[in-house]
Amino acid sequence: MEVIDYLRRSRRITDQLEPRISPKYRPIVLSARGAGAWDLAITTLVGALSEEDVVITTAEKDALRELMEYLQKPLTYLEQIRTSD
């Protein structure tokens, strides 16, 4: 994945999933996104989705997986996220 793809996909998935997480984590994701700290935004988003047991689609999970792999982050929390399809 090219850097520009990473940035584009990061913005798209945070825009899509951020409204589904609680106010506990939303400001962290939004602040990180606003500062361009996509690694923090994505990892916090994944952690929040996992901890809060938010159900997402398989396509959304696949998108997060690609971003986490790009960041070379562990997939432990991602694997705990349930999908609706």
Steps between C-alpha positions, in 0.01 A plus 500: 500500500626845410502777759229693317277190504565456871401862569188481281385170648570618854282807455222298337484232770523744790223712346290187462557337840571787740129579551446147632741527791424658836590853608771340713717432193353729234702811602826302486425372150388842379799681650746248357331519161505880509871499580575249225602236756331224306684223686346618829158560341484153346633308801270689738205438272574127487542485878174685556304281259635191673450620857151633436397191301391702198392279210637602160483355150755257364607764245563750780700242694703416190574871449617531860712186462681647200572819691618318812727279289637808325579645844649165605278494809374186672160378387388377843228761555394498137439127511262547795271732304179328393356536149138519394532297181 
